[in-house]
Amino acid sequence: MRELERQQKEHSHHSFDGKWGQIQKWLEDSERARYSHRSGHQRPYLGVEDALSIRSLGSHRLDEKSDKQYAENYTRPSSRNSASATTPLSGNSSRRGSGDTSSLIDPDTSLSELRDIYDLKDQIQDVEGRYMQGLKELKESLSEVEEKYKKAMVSNAQLDNEKNNLIYQVDTLKDVIEEQEEQMAEFFRENEEKSKELERQKHMCSVLQHKMDELKEGLRQRDELIEENQRMQQQIDTMTKEVFDLQETLLWKDKNIRALEKQKEYIGCLRNERDTLREELAGLKEAAKTGEKHGLVIIPDGTPNGDVHHEPVVGAITVVSQEAAQVLESAGEGPLDVRLRKLAGEKEELLSQVRKLKLQLEEEQQKCSRNDGVAGDPAGLQNGSDLQFIEMQRDANRQISEYKFKLSKAEQDITTLEQSINRLEGQVLRYKTAAENAEKVEDELKAEKRKLQRELRTALDKIEEMEMTNSHLAKRLEKMKANRTALLAQQ
């Protein structure tokens, strides 16, 4: 801007110097011609007053030259006027000079010519006064024009500076807008990537949520299986206890039954022996009756070693075997019929107890068959109860081992499921944190996007304002250029 102003000033000074040189040359030529004309026609005939007037005129001419050094191109018309004003005077003076030659002949004409010369001097002085007044006015107008020109140049320089500053600001704002557009595009791209990543994370969260629901359902089923297994284990424990109790009761009852059967067999033997003893007793009674007559004791053939137990019997003598004697001794004291009746009653009681035990055994077997789902045959239980109980025990042990294996397997599955659940819960927590972080980043990006949009709007508003001011300044600059061209055209 300063370089432009300097160039304009140099151009104006060069044009001014050229025009002033032309004016000065023209004035010098006119003065030179005027002085040469006057010196050739008037100097021999002028008096002292004429010399003084010419000297004063020369001094005025010198002052005029010194003033013309500061004048501009406005002095050309005035100089022309002055030249046109002086040229007729010089012509008149030349004519009068030619007339003065005739004053040597006519003094009246010389006096009239002197009067005319004085009048012309007065006129010249008036013209010079007017010329000086016009010159002063021209100087004042020139100084005003110079001041206006300087002000215009300063304002033009300021406007150029402002224009350059505004152009620089517009360029910087364009760069800023381009950078912001690039940042916005980058932010849009990052936002799209983050949104896609968020959608993927949401999809993964939904898949993991579905898996977690399935695992929860599996855990619920596992808990139900564990509870059912525990109930089954409790039932198995109770059933094993009942089986063991039933086995013990069955063993005890089998022992009792065997003992009762032995007693029954023994009682049958006793009955047979009793019958044989009755028959023998009847025979012995008959023999005793016959022997009493003769004083003899008959010993049966079955007595070993010929031992005979002599017991005091009222009215009869009774001889029995050792086993029968033990049975009869266990039956208590009293006659043989009473003892036999006691034995028969005990036998009936034992038979009734056997029947009761059989009924209880059948009931227990039915209970066991209902609990285990095994249909038992009461008749088979009566015949082969030990084998069935052994098979039942084996089945129960096998089922227990199977349940234990299933329980251990279920526990292993439970541990693996718990580990997978813990792992999936950790993944869910990580995905939740990632989703929260993504949401936070998305919110921050949205806030930054809104901020950038606001900044973009403000920048666009500033650009519009600057364009308006730039257009206004351009219009003013064009007006000033038009005014300057008009002033230069007037000069």
Buried (B, 14 or more C-beta within 10 A) or exposed (E): BEEEBEEBEEEBEEBEEEBBEEBBEBBEEBBEBBBEBBEEBBEEBBEEEBEEBBEBBEEBBEEBEEBBEEBBBBBBEBBEBBBEBBBEBBEBBBEBBEBBEEBEEEEEBBEEBBEBBEEBBEEBBEBBEBBBEBBEEBBEEBEEBEEEBEEBBEBBBEBBEBBEEBEEBBEEBEEBBEEBEEEBEEBEEEBEEBEEBBEEBEEBBEEBEEBBEEBEEBBEEBEEBBEEBEEBBEEBEEBBEBBEEBBEBBEEBBEBBEEBEEBBEBBEEBBEBBEEBEEBBEEBBEBBEEBEEEEEEBEBEEBEEEEEEEEEEEEEBBBBBEEBEEBBEEBEEEEBEEBBEBBEEBBEEBBEBBEEBBEEBBEBBBEBBEEBEBEBEBEEBEEEBEEBBEEBBEEBEEBBEEBEEEBEEBEEEBEEBEEEBEEBEEBBEEBEEBBEEBEEBBEEBEEBBEEBEEBBEEBEEEBEEBEEEBEEBEEEBEEBEEEBEEEEEEB
